[in-house]
Amino acid sequence: MKFNYIRAVCRMLTIIFGAFFVWVVASNDSNLLITSITLILFIVTALIDTSYDEKKKR
């Protein structure tokens, strides 16, 4: 049960960070710090999500 919960939270965060990154880029904010932090968080949550998928396949 906990396994599915962690995966669901990571997937939700990945979608949120991805959407926020697209919104920041589309709004032409020149704040590089927010853009880079959002992109890093998006990549990290996506990697965690896919690593849980790989563990489940084994």
Biopython code that builds the backbone (N, CA, C, O; Angstrom):
import numpy as np
from Bio.PDB.StructureBuilder import StructureBuilder

atoms = [
    (1, "MET", "N", (0.829, -1.207, 0.000)),
    (1, "MET", "CA", (0.000, 0.000, 0.000)),
    (1, "MET", "C", (0.863, 1.255, 0.000)),
    (1, "MET", "O", (0.612, 2.193, -0.758)),
    (2, "LYS", "N", (1.894, 1.264, 0.868)),
    (2, "LYS", "CA", (2.779, 2.425, 0.948)),
    (2, "LYS", "C", (3.504, 2.638, -0.380)),
    (2, "LYS", "O", (3.759, 3.772, -0.787)),
    (3, "PHE", "N", (3.832, 1.532, -1.044)),
    (3, "PHE", "CA", (4.541, 1.579, -2.324)),
    (3, "PHE", "C", (3.737, 2.356, -3.363)),
    (3, "PHE", "O", (4.266, 3.240, -4.037)),
    (4, "ASN", "N", (2.458, 2.020, -3.485)),
    (4, "ASN", "CA", (1.600, 2.701, -4.452)),
    (4, "ASN", "C", (1.392, 4.166, -4.085)),
    (4, "ASN", "O", (1.286, 5.022, -4.964)),
    (5, "TYR", "N", (1.332, 4.455, -2.780)),
    (5, "TYR", "CA", (1.141, 5.831, -2.318)),
    (5, "TYR", "C", (2.329, 6.704, -2.715)),
    (5, "TYR", "O", (2.145, 7.817, -3.209)),
    (6, "ILE", "N", (3.558, 6.200, -2.500)),
    (6, "ILE", "CA", (4.766, 6.961, -2.852)),
    (6, "ILE", "C", (4.801, 7.211, -4.357)),
    (6, "ILE", "O", (5.126, 8.312, -4.799)),
    (7, "ARG", "N", (4.469, 6.193, -5.136)),
    (7, "ARG", "CA", (4.488, 6.342, -6.585)),
    (7, "ARG", "C", (3.458, 7.359, -7.050)),
    (7, "ARG", "O", (3.727, 8.157, -7.948)),
    (8, "ALA", "N", (2.282, 7.331, -6.441)),
    (8, "ALA", "CA", (1.225, 8.274, -6.822)),
    (8, "ALA", "C", (1.620, 9.709, -6.482)),
    (8, "ALA", "O", (1.375, 10.626, -7.266)),
    (9, "VAL", "N", (2.230, 9.902, -5.313)),
    (9, "VAL", "CA", (2.675, 11.242, -4.909)),
    (9, "VAL", "C", (3.765, 11.744, -5.851)),
    (9, "VAL", "O", (3.736, 12.903, -6.266)),
    (10, "CYS", "N", (4.720, 10.890, -6.191)),
    (10, "CYS", "CA", (5.793, 11.288, -7.107)),
    (10, "CYS", "C", (5.242, 11.641, -8.484)),
    (10, "CYS", "O", (5.685, 12.605, -9.109)),
    (11, "ARG", "N", (4.281, 10.862, -8.948)),
    (11, "ARG", "CA", (3.694, 11.147, -10.257)),
    (11, "ARG", "C", (2.948, 12.474, -10.237)),
    (11, "ARG", "O", (3.026, 13.247, -11.192)),
    (12, "MET", "N", (2.218, 12.741, -9.144)),
    (12, "MET", "CA", (1.489, 13.994, -9.012)),
    (12, "MET", "C", (2.459, 15.183, -8.967)),
    (12, "MET", "O", (2.235, 16.196, -9.629)),
    (13, "LEU", "N", (3.538, 15.053, -8.180)),
    (13, "LEU", "CA", (4.526, 16.125, -8.092)),
    (13, "LEU", "C", (5.210, 16.353, -9.433)),
    (13, "LEU", "O", (5.490, 17.495, -9.799)),
    (14, "THR", "N", (5.481, 15.283, -10.167)),
    (14, "THR", "CA", (6.100, 15.415, -11.483)),
    (14, "THR", "C", (5.212, 16.231, -12.409)),
    (14, "THR", "O", (5.694, 17.108, -13.125)),
    (15, "ILE", "N", (3.915, 15.942, -12.395)),
    (15, "ILE", "CA", (2.970, 16.683, -13.243)),
    (15, "ILE", "C", (2.906, 18.151, -12.819)),
    (15, "ILE", "O", (2.890, 19.047, -13.663)),
    (16, "ILE", "N", (2.868, 18.390, -11.498)),
    (16, "ILE", "CA", (2.784, 19.767, -10.996)),
    (16, "ILE", "C", (4.034, 20.561, -11.366)),
    (16, "ILE", "O", (3.936, 21.682, -11.866)),
    (17, "PHE", "N", (5.231, 19.970, -11.114)),
    (17, "PHE", "CA", (6.474, 20.678, -11.429)),
    (17, "PHE", "C", (6.625, 20.884, -12.930)),
    (17, "PHE", "O", (7.119, 21.924, -13.365)),
    (18, "GLY", "N", (6.208, 19.910, -13.718)),
    (18, "GLY", "CA", (6.274, 20.054, -15.170)),
    (18, "GLY", "C", (5.389, 21.186, -15.660)),
    (18, "GLY", "O", (5.796, 21.997, -16.492)),
    (19, "ALA", "N", (4.165, 21.231, -15.130)),
    (19, "ALA", "CA", (3.238, 22.297, -15.525)),
    (19, "ALA", "C", (3.749, 23.664, -15.071)),
    (19, "ALA", "O", (3.641, 24.650, -15.801)),
    (20, "PHE", "N", (4.310, 23.715, -13.855)),
    (20, "PHE", "CA", (4.837, 24.980, -13.342)),
    (20, "PHE", "C", (6.025, 25.453, -14.170)),
    (20, "PHE", "O", (6.168, 26.646, -14.436)),
    (21, "PHE", "N", (6.892, 24.494, -14.583)),
    (21, "PHE", "CA", (8.044, 24.844, -15.417)),
    (21, "PHE", "C", (7.589, 25.419, -16.752)),
    (21, "PHE", "O", (8.126, 26.424, -17.216)),
    (22, "VAL", "N", (6.602, 24.781, -17.366)),
    (22, "VAL", "CA", (6.074, 25.280, -18.640)),
    (22, "VAL", "C", (5.468, 26.669, -18.452)),
    (22, "VAL", "O", (5.640, 27.545, -19.300)),
    (23, "TRP", "N", (4.753, 26.869, -17.329)),
    (23, "TRP", "CA", (4.139, 28.169, -17.062)),
    (23, "TRP", "C", (5.197, 29.255, -16.862)),
    (23, "TRP", "O", (5.043, 30.366, -17.369)),
    (24, "VAL", "N", (6.278, 28.942, -16.123)),
    (24, "VAL", "CA", (7.346, 29.919, -15.886)),
    (24, "VAL", "C", (8.030, 30.283, -17.196)),
    (24, "VAL", "O", (8.303, 31.457, -17.449)),
    (25, "VAL", "N", (8.311, 29.279, -18.034)),
    (25, "VAL", "CA", (8.956, 29.552, -19.318)),
    (25, "VAL", "C", (8.023, 30.354, -20.227)),
    (25, "VAL", "O", (8.469, 31.269, -20.918)),
    (26, "ALA", "N", (6.740, 30.017, -20.229)),
    (26, "ALA", "CA", (5.784, 30.698, -21.107)),
    (26, "ALA", "C", (5.540, 32.145, -20.677)),
    (26, "ALA", "O", (5.236, 32.997, -21.512)),
    (27, "SER", "N", (5.674, 32.426, -19.368)),
    (27, "SER", "CA", (5.419, 33.785, -18.898)),
    (27, "SER", "C", (6.625, 34.702, -19.098)),
    (27, "SER", "O", (6.577, 35.881, -18.750)),
    (28, "ASN", "N", (7.709, 34.156, -19.662)),
    (28, "ASN", "CA", (8.921, 34.915, -19.982)),
    (28, "ASN", "C", (9.546, 35.583, -18.761)),
    (28, "ASN", "O", (10.132, 36.659, -18.874)),
    (29, "ASP", "N", (9.425, 34.950, -17.596)),
    (29, "ASP", "CA", (10.129, 35.456, -16.421)),
    (29, "ASP", "C", (11.614, 35.184, -16.603)),
    (29, "ASP", "O", (12.016, 34.070, -16.940)),
    (30, "SER", "N", (12.415, 36.202, -16.379)),
    (30, "SER", "CA", (13.851, 36.020, -16.558)),
    (30, "SER", "C", (14.515, 35.558, -15.268)),
    (30, "SER", "O", (15.737, 35.633, -15.134)),
    (31, "ASN", "N", (13.714, 35.081, -14.319)),
    (31, "ASN", "CA", (14.261, 34.596, -13.058)),
    (31, "ASN", "C", (14.798, 33.187, -13.269)),
    (31, "ASN", "O", (14.049, 32.210, -13.252)),
    (32, "LEU", "N", (16.107, 33.101, -13.467)),
    (32, "LEU", "CA", (16.743, 31.822, -13.789)),
    (32, "LEU", "C", (16.725, 30.871, -12.610)),
    (32, "LEU", "O", (16.687, 29.655, -12.795)),
    (33, "LEU", "N", (16.750, 31.412, -11.394)),
    (33, "LEU", "CA", (16.783, 30.568, -10.193)),
    (33, "LEU", "C", (15.509, 29.731, -10.076)),
    (33, "LEU", "O", (15.576, 28.519, -9.872)),
    (34, "ILE", "N", (14.352, 30.378, -10.204)),
    (34, "ILE", "CA", (13.077, 29.652, -10.099)),
    (34, "ILE", "C", (12.967, 28.614, -11.211)),
    (34, "ILE", "O", (12.531, 27.487, -10.975)),
    (35, "THR", "N", (13.362, 28.998, -12.423)),
    (35, "THR", "CA", (13.279, 28.082, -13.557)),
    (35, "THR", "C", (14.156, 26.863, -13.343)),
    (35, "THR", "O", (13.718, 25.739, -13.586)),
    (36, "SER", "N", (15.398, 27.065, -12.890)),
    (36, "SER", "CA", (16.315, 25.940, -12.713)),
    (36, "SER", "C", (15.895, 25.048, -11.553)),
    (36, "SER", "O", (15.994, 23.824, -11.650)),
    (37, "ILE", "N", (15.422, 25.648, -10.444)),
    (37, "ILE", "CA", (14.963, 24.840, -9.300)),
    (37, "ILE", "C", (13.760, 23.992, -9.706)),
    (37, "ILE", "O", (13.680, 22.814, -9.356)),
    (38, "THR", "N", (12.828, 24.587, -10.441)),
    (38, "THR", "CA", (11.646, 23.842, -10.878)),
    (38, "THR", "C", (12.030, 22.705, -11.807)),
    (38, "THR", "O", (11.494, 21.602, -11.698)),
    (39, "LEU", "N", (12.963, 22.969, -12.728)),
    (39, "LEU", "CA", (13.399, 21.926, -13.656)),
    (39, "LEU", "C", (14.101, 20.791, -12.923)),
    (39, "LEU", "O", (13.884, 19.621, -13.240)),
    (40, "ILE", "N", (14.946, 21.126, -11.937)),
    (40, "ILE", "CA", (15.643, 20.103, -11.148)),
    (40, "ILE", "C", (14.635, 19.260, -10.365)),
    (40, "ILE", "O", (14.745, 18.035, -10.344)),
    (41, "LEU", "N", (13.649, 19.905, -9.719)),
    (41, "LEU", "CA", (12.625, 19.166, -8.971)),
    (41, "LEU", "C", (11.807, 18.265, -9.893)),
    (41, "LEU", "O", (11.461, 17.141, -9.531)),
    (42, "PHE", "N", (11.501, 18.774, -11.093)),
    (42, "PHE", "CA", (10.758, 17.973, -12.069)),
    (42, "PHE", "C", (11.542, 16.723, -12.464)),
    (42, "PHE", "O", (10.985, 15.627, -12.517)),
    (43, "ILE", "N", (12.847, 16.892, -12.745)),
    (43, "ILE", "CA", (13.684, 15.756, -13.146)),
    (43, "ILE", "C", (13.824, 14.755, -12.007)),
    (43, "ILE", "O", (13.747, 13.547, -12.231)),
    (44, "VAL", "N", (14.032, 15.253, -10.770)),
    (44, "VAL", "CA", (14.203, 14.358, -9.616)),
    (44, "VAL", "C", (12.935, 13.540, -9.364)),
    (44, "VAL", "O", (13.008, 12.327, -9.168)),
    (45, "THR", "N", (11.778, 14.198, -9.369)),
    (45, "THR", "CA", (10.539, 13.451, -9.120)),
    (45, "THR", "C", (10.243, 12.476, -10.257)),
    (45, "THR", "O", (9.712, 11.392, -10.019)),
    (46, "ALA", "N", (10.580, 12.852, -11.485)),
    (46, "ALA", "CA", (10.376, 11.931, -12.609)),
    (46, "ALA", "C", (11.289, 10.715, -12.481)),
    (46, "ALA", "O", (10.875, 9.594, -12.775)),
    (47, "LEU", "N", (12.538, 10.932, -12.041)),
    (47, "LEU", "CA", (13.463, 9.810, -11.860)),
    (47, "LEU", "C", (13.005, 8.891, -10.740)),
    (47, "LEU", "O", (13.088, 7.670, -10.870)),
    (48, "ILE", "N", (12.522, 9.464, -9.636)),
    (48, "ILE", "CA", (12.011, 8.642, -8.530)),
    (48, "ILE", "C", (10.818, 7.819, -9.011)),
    (48, "ILE", "O", (10.702, 6.633, -8.702)),
    (49, "ASP", "N", (9.943, 8.459, -9.764)),
    (49, "ASP", "CA", (8.752, 7.782, -10.284)),
    (49, "ASP", "C", (9.137, 6.608, -11.179)),
    (49, "ASP", "O", (8.596, 5.512, -11.030)),
    (50, "THR", "N", (10.066, 6.828, -12.108)),
    (50, "THR", "CA", (10.459, 5.752, -13.021)),
    (50, "THR", "C", (11.253, 4.673, -12.302)),
    (50, "THR", "O", (11.186, 3.507, -12.689)),
    (51, "SER", "N", (12.008, 5.034, -11.258)),
    (51, "SER", "CA", (12.754, 4.007, -10.524)),
    (51, "SER", "C", (11.800, 3.086, -9.771)),
    (51, "SER", "O", (12.068, 1.891, -9.649)),
    (52, "TYR", "N", (10.694, 3.621, -9.263)),
    (52, "TYR", "CA", (9.692, 2.767, -8.618)),
    (52, "TYR", "C", (9.025, 1.858, -9.645)),
    (52, "TYR", "O", (8.695, 0.712, -9.339)),
    (53, "ASP", "N", (8.825, 2.365, -10.863)),
    (53, "ASP", "CA", (8.273, 1.518, -11.923)),
    (53, "ASP", "C", (9.219, 0.368, -12.242)),
    (53, "ASP", "O", (8.775, -0.762, -12.444)),
    (54, "GLU", "N", (10.529, 0.651, -12.291)),
    (54, "GLU", "CA", (11.518, -0.387, -12.586)),
    (54, "GLU", "C", (11.563, -1.431, -11.477)),
    (54, "GLU", "O", (11.670, -2.625, -11.756)),
    (55, "LYS", "N", (11.482, -0.990, -10.213)),
    (55, "LYS", "CA", (11.507, -1.934, -9.091)),
    (55, "LYS", "C", (10.304, -2.861, -9.130)),
    (55, "LYS", "O", (10.408, -4.040, -8.791)),
    (56, "LYS", "N", (9.164, -2.326, -9.546)),
    (56, "LYS", "CA", (7.947, -3.142, -9.578)),
    (56, "LYS", "C", (8.029, -4.206, -10.675)),
    (56, "LYS", "O", (7.476, -5.295, -10.520)),
    (57, "LYS", "N", (8.714, -3.899, -11.782)),
    (57, "LYS", "CA", (8.824, -4.851, -12.888)),
    (57, "LYS", "C", (9.674, -6.060, -12.509)),
    (57, "LYS", "O", (9.461, -7.157, -13.024)),
    (58, "ARG", "N", (10.639, -5.859, -11.608)),
    (58, "ARG", "CA", (11.535, -6.961, -11.243)),
    (58, "ARG", "C", (10.865, -7.995, -10.393)),
    (58, "ARG", "O", (11.494, -8.980, -10.008)),
]
sb = StructureBuilder()
sb.init_structure("model")
sb.init_model(0)
sb.init_chain("A")
sb.init_seg("    ")
for serial, (resi, resn, name, xyz) in enumerate(atoms, 1):
    if name == "N":
        sb.init_residue(resn, " ", resi, " ")
    sb.init_atom(name, np.array(xyz, "f"), 0.0, 1.0, " ", f" {name:<3s}", serial, name[0])
structure = sb.get_structure()
